[in-house]
Amino acid sequence: MPRAKQYENDAERVKAFRERKNLKTLCVQIPADLHQQFEEFLKFKNVTKSQIIEKLIRSQLLRKR
């Protein structure tokens, strides 16, 4: 007997996840060559794109001066 669906579709599931974790979506446009270098960088790291961007914003843009 399968479990009853908690969410109607994937969009509802992702929406609930973002609300639980208090997350917002950020969309950026970067040059293709920079994107390629970023993807190559990620191959050797055990972190997500979101984690890297969050760390850079906190350490470079929001640091105390």
Backbone as a ProteinNet text record, in pm:
[ID]
protein_1_A
[PRIMARY]
MPRAKQYENDAERVKAFRERKNLKTLCVQIPADLHQQFEEFLKFKNVTKSQIIEKLIRSQLLRKR
[TERTIARY]
84.1	0	89.4	84.1	168.9	124.9	221.2	195.2	117.5	30	-47.2	45.3	20.3	104.6	88.3	201.6	198.6	183.4	242.3	236.4	178.3	104.7	37.9	135.7	242.6	341.8	477.7	576.8	713.2	724.1	648.9	654.3	607.2	503.5	453.2	555.5	622.7	724.1	841.7	889.1	1000.4	958.3	836.4	786.1	784.1	739.1	734.9	876.5	971	1109.4	1166.3	1143.1	1194.7	1133.1	1006.3	941.5	996.4	1018.2	1073.2	1213.2	1295.4	1434.9	1453.9	1345.1	1348.4	1446.7	1428.7	1517.6	1450.1	1531	1486.3	1570	1512.6	1581.6	1652.7	1774.6	1854.8	1900.6	1868.2	1906.2	2004.8	2117.7	2219.7	2260.4	2313.3	2365.4	2514.3	2592.8	2738.3	2788.5	2906.4	2961.9	2986.3	2977.3	2990.8	3125.8	3233.6	3365.5	3378.4	3318.2	3318.7	3238.3	3126.8	3043.9	3121.4	3192.8	3271.7	3379.7	3446.8	3549.3	3488.3	3370.8	3300.9	3263	3213.3	3177.1	3300.1	3412	3536	3581.5	3567.4	3600.7	3516	3387.4	3296.3	3327.1	3391.4	3424.1	3513.3	3595.1	3692.6	3653.5	3537.7	3491.1	3368.4	3347.9	3232.3	3129.2	3094.9	2998.2	2904.8	2792	2695.6	2720.5	2659.1	2670	2613	2503.5	2440	2532.4	2601.9	2692.5	2808.4	2859.9	2971.6	2927.1	2813.4	2763.2	2732.8	2671.8	2642.2	2770.5	2872.4	2999.2	3064.6	3062.4	3122.9	3049.6	2918.6	2842.9	2872.8	2873.2	2900.6	3043.8	3140.8	3280.8	3330.8	3276.6	3327.4	3240.1	3109	3020.9	2968.4	2942	2879.9	2976.7	3104	3202	3208.7	3247.9	3263.6	3393.9	3389.6	3509.5	3554.4
-117	0	124.5	203.1	321.4	430.5	507.7	618.7	728.2	794.9	903.9	1020	1084.6	1197	1313.7	1365.8	1480.6	1609.6	1611.2	1728.6	1685.9	1776.1	1743.2	1724.3	1806.6	1795.6	1842.9	1836.4	1874.6	2022.2	2107	2249.6	2276.7	2208.9	2224.7	2174.6	2065.2	2008.3	2104.8	2163.3	2257.8	2384.6	2430.5	2549	2526.4	2410.3	2378	2371.9	2315	2307	2447.1	2536.7	2673.2	2746.5	2723.2	2787.9	2734.9	2603.1	2544.1	2596.2	2609.2	2650.2	2801.1	2874.7	3020.9	3062	3005.5	3030.1	3117.2	3192.8	3273.1	3234.1	3245.9	3212.4	3335.3	3314.4	3421	3373.6	3448.4	3412.9	3516.2	3470.6	3562.3	3520.5	3616	3589.2	3619.1	3521.7	3538.6	3498.9	3547.4	3509.5	3359.1	3306.2	3162.8	3109.5	3184.1	3135.8	3128.7	3225.2	3222.6	3103.6	3076	2961	2830.4	2818.9	2698.3	2681.3	2789.6	2782.6	2746.3	2800.7	2770.8	2623	2568.1	2426.5	2338.1	2376.3	2300.8	2306.3	2421.7	2437.1	2343	2332.4	2249.2	2099.7	2057.5	1915.4	1864.9	1952.9	1911.8	1948	2010.1	2049.3	1968.3	1951.6	1876.7	1973.9	2077.1	2178.1	2209	2267.1	2304.3	2447.6	2483.4	2620.8	2717.8	2680.9	2767.5	2792.6	2689.8	2705.4	2799	2787	2872.2	3017.6	3041.3	3177.7	3239.3	3161.8	3212.3	3252	3167.5	3196.9	3322.3	3336.6	3454.6	3582.5	3579	3698.6	3737.2	3638	3668.1	3717.8	3653.2	3686.7	3806.4	3833.1	3940.6	4065.4	4049.2	4164.6	4215	4124.9	4163.3	4166.6	4157.1	4156.1	4292.8	4289.5	4415	4480	4610.4	4682.3	4778.3
0	0	0	-107.6	-114.5	-17.5	20.7	111.8	38.6	108	48.6	16.1	-97.6	-139.1	-42.5	1.2	90.4	10.1	-110.7	-197.4	-331.6	-392.5	-517.7	-633.2	-635.9	-743	-692.5	-780.2	-741.2	-703.1	-770.6	-740.1	-597.2	-555.1	-418.4	-316.7	-349.7	-260.8	-244.2	-354.9	-349.5	-275.9	-299.9	-230.8	-79.7	-36.4	106.3	164.2	89.5	134.7	155.8	58.3	69.2	187.5	212.8	326.8	459.3	467.8	590.5	619.2	515.4	532.4	523.4	500	486.7	376.8	256.4	143.4	38.9	-32.4	-146.3	-267.1	-384.7	-508.2	-562.8	-611.5	-669.3	-806.7	-908.7	-1045.6	-1096.6	-1146.4	-1197.8	-1338.1	-1412.1	-1545.2	-1543.5	-1587.9	-1591.5	-1730.3	-1769.2	-1899.9	-1909.1	-2029.8	-2052.1	-2006.1	-2029.8	-1989.4	-1837.8	-1766.9	-1620.8	-1568.6	-1634.3	-1594.8	-1612.6	-1721.8	-1746.4	-1638.9	-1602.9	-1498.7	-1364.1	-1336.5	-1211.5	-1205	-1314.4	-1319.5	-1300.5	-1359.5	-1341.3	-1196	-1133.3	-991.8	-906.3	-937.9	-858.6	-868.6	-976.1	-992.1	-879	-822.9	-722.8	-580.3	-564.4	-431.2	-394.6	-266.3	-217.5	-159.4	-238	-194.9	-311.2	-279	-382.4	-428.2	-538.6	-588.4	-485.7	-425.5	-325.5	-207.8	-161.9	-48.8	-83.3	-204.6	-246.2	-256.2	-319.9	-335.8	-199.4	-109.9	24.8	97.2	89.6	156.2	98.5	-33.4	-96	-57.4	-56.3	-18.5	125.3	214.6	356.4	377.5	313.5	340.6	261	143.2	60.4	59.3	57.5	45.1	179.2	271.9	397.8	516	489.7	598.2	665.8	791.2	865.3	825.3	811.1	768	872.9
[MASK]
+++++++++++++++++++++++++++++++++++++++++++++++++++++++++++++++++

